[in-house]
Every structure is written in C-alpha cells, then in structure tokens.
Amino acid sequence: MQELKITIPILLDEGAAMPEYKTIGAAGADLRARLSETITLKPLERRAIPTGIRIELPDGYEAQIRPRSGLALEHGITCLNTPGTIDSDYRGEIKVILVNLGSTAAAIHPGDRIAQMVISRYTKAEFSPVKVIGETDRQDGGFGSTGR
C-alpha cells in the first residue's frame, strides 16, 4: 500500500521537539511538553501545556489533538476538548489542555509526550435550509437507543 504524505511547515521554539511518529503504522505524531520545569497536576486540575510548535496547514486540512492512552490508563491524564482542532489559518503555538482525572497528583516533566497530533483532510459543507428532512428507521433515537 502506498503511504500518503503531505509536508507541513513547522516552526520550533528553542527547546521544542519535532512531532514524532513512534511506529510505522502510527496515525498520531507525539507532541512533547515544552516546559522549563516539572509541573504537577492535582486531581481534577487542568492546564494548557505548551509544545513550542507552530504549524502551517494547507487549506482542507486540520490537526486533531488527542490524548495518549498510556497517560490516561496509568495516571488518569487526558486532554479536554478532545479532539482539539487546529485550523489551517491558525499560526499560534499549539498548546494541549491536560486534565488529571486520577485520584492522585501527577507530574508532567519537560519533554514528556503529552498528546498525539493527527493530520486530517476535511470537507466544508454548504448548509441549505429546508422545511422537512428525510425519515429513517432510527429517527431521533440516540444516547443508547440501539441497545448495548
């Protein structure tokens, strides 16, 4: 299978790490904390963690910021606003909103892998107001309406 690739220009602050795919099949590139010192997240505390990177996405692409499963399982650390969307016209530093859902404080060290970034294509919709929309078997059933 042919690998699909695009080139994303990236600006790195001093001390920032390049996003990195850890395996050949990884969809997400790891983002690292660009911190001058270790911080501690108390239970239920949330903070925007800097990565020190800025990217230039082409039109029709977004970067999705997602949690890392190891942090979630081992420490209860996850990302809020998940997946976070980085739009193609955003040029500021990418920061990751982390929250500690665990029962004990957790340390985030400089250079820790804190999230994954997935680059995705998207389609813009044109919305057209109508008086009626089509019916389905499901209709407005949601939130568990299809059973377990």
C-alpha positions as CSV (number, residue, x, y, z in Angstrom):
1,M,0.0,0.0,0.0
2,Q,1.3,3.4,-0.9
3,E,2.0,5.7,2.0
4,L,0.1,9.1,1.8
5,K,2.2,12.1,2.9
6,I,2.0,15.8,2.9
7,T,4.7,18.2,4.0
8,I,3.7,20.5,6.9
9,P,6.0,23.5,7.6
10,I,6.7,23.7,11.3
11,L,8.3,26.4,13.4
12,L,10.0,25.2,16.6
13,D,10.7,27.4,19.6
14,E,14.1,26.8,21.2
15,G,14.0,23.6,23.2
16,A,10.8,22.3,21.4
17,A,10.7,18.8,20.0
18,M,9.6,17.9,16.5
19,P,6.4,15.8,16.5
20,E,7.3,12.2,16.1
21,Y,5.5,9.0,14.8
22,K,6.7,6.2,17.1
23,T,5.8,3.3,14.8
24,I,5.3,2.8,11.1
25,G,1.6,2.4,11.5
26,A,1.0,5.3,13.9
27,A,-1.7,7.7,12.8
28,G,-0.8,10.3,15.5
29,A,2.6,12.0,16.0
30,D,3.5,12.5,19.6
31,L,3.7,16.0,21.0
32,R,6.0,16.8,23.8
33,A,5.7,19.3,26.7
34,R,7.9,22.3,26.3
35,L,8.3,23.2,29.9
36,S,11.2,24.9,31.8
37,E,10.4,22.8,34.9
38,T,8.2,19.9,36.0
39,I,4.6,20.8,36.9
40,T,2.2,18.8,39.0
41,L,-1.4,18.4,38.1
42,K,-3.6,17.8,41.2
43,P,-6.7,15.7,40.8
44,L,-9.3,17.5,38.6
45,E,-6.8,20.3,37.8
46,R,-6.4,21.3,34.2
47,R,-3.7,23.3,32.4
48,A,-2.7,24.4,28.9
49,I,0.7,22.8,28.3
50,P,2.9,24.4,25.7
51,T,4.5,22.4,23.0
52,G,6.7,25.1,21.4
53,I,5.5,24.4,17.9
54,R,3.6,26.3,15.3
55,I,2.4,24.7,12.0
56,E,1.2,25.8,8.6
57,L,-1.5,23.5,7.4
58,P,-2.8,23.7,3.8
59,D,-6.4,24.6,3.1
60,G,-8.6,21.5,3.5
61,Y,-6.6,20.1,6.4
62,E,-6.8,20.2,10.2
63,A,-4.7,18.9,13.0
64,Q,-6.6,16.9,15.7
65,I,-5.1,16.8,19.2
66,R,-5.9,13.6,21.0
67,P,-5.0,12.0,24.3
68,R,-2.3,9.4,24.8
69,S,-3.7,6.1,26.0
70,G,-0.7,5.4,28.4
71,L,-1.1,8.6,30.2
72,A,-4.9,8.0,30.6
73,L,-4.5,4.4,31.8
74,E,-1.5,4.9,34.1
75,H,-2.2,8.4,35.6
76,G,-5.7,9.4,34.6
77,I,-4.3,12.2,32.5
78,T,-6.3,13.1,29.4
79,C,-7.0,16.0,27.0
80,L,-10.0,18.2,27.3
81,N,-11.8,19.4,24.2
82,T,-10.9,16.2,22.5
83,P,-10.2,16.0,19.8
84,G,-9.0,19.6,19.8
85,T,-8.9,21.1,16.3
86,I,-6.1,23.2,14.9
87,D,-7.5,25.1,11.9
88,S,-5.4,25.7,8.7
89,D,-5.4,29.5,9.4
90,Y,-4.1,29.2,13.0
91,R,-0.5,30.2,13.4
92,G,-0.1,30.4,17.2
93,E,1.7,27.9,19.4
94,I,-0.1,24.6,19.8
95,K,-1.0,24.0,23.5
96,V,-2.6,20.9,24.9
97,I,-5.3,21.2,27.6
98,L,-4.5,18.4,30.0
99,V,-6.7,17.4,33.0
100,N,-5.9,15.0,35.8
101,L,-8.9,12.7,36.2
102,G,-7.0,10.4,38.5
103,S,-7.1,10.3,42.3
104,T,-3.5,11.4,42.9
105,A,-1.3,14.2,41.7
106,A,0.6,13.6,38.5
107,A,3.9,15.2,37.3
108,I,4.4,16.4,33.8
109,H,8.1,16.7,33.0
110,P,9.8,18.8,30.4
111,G,9.9,16.7,27.2
112,D,7.2,14.3,28.2
113,R,5.0,13.0,25.4
114,I,1.6,14.6,26.3
115,A,-0.7,14.1,23.3
116,Q,-0.9,12.9,19.7
117,M,-1.5,15.1,16.6
118,V,-3.4,13.6,13.7
119,I,-3.4,15.5,10.4
120,S,-6.8,15.0,8.6
121,R,-8.5,16.2,5.4
122,Y,-11.9,17.7,5.8
123,T,-14.8,18.8,3.6
124,K,-16.7,22.0,4.1
125,A,-20.5,21.8,3.8
126,E,-22.9,24.2,2.3
127,F,-26.0,24.4,4.6
128,S,-29.3,24.6,2.9
129,P,-32.5,25.4,5.0
130,V,-35.5,23.2,4.3
131,K,-38.9,22.6,5.9
132,V,-38.6,18.8,6.2
133,I,-35.7,16.3,6.3
134,G,-35.9,12.7,5.3
135,E,-37.0,10.0,7.7
136,T,-35.1,6.9,8.8
137,D,-35.8,3.8,10.9
138,R,-33.9,5.4,13.8
139,Q,-35.4,8.9,13.6
140,D,-34.4,10.8,16.7
141,G,-33.3,7.8,18.8
142,G,-29.9,8.5,20.4
143,F,-27.9,8.0,23.6
144,G,-28.3,4.3,23.9
145,S,-31.3,3.9,21.7
146,T,-29.7,1.0,19.8
147,G,-29.0,-1.1,23.0
148,R,-25.8,-2.5,24.3
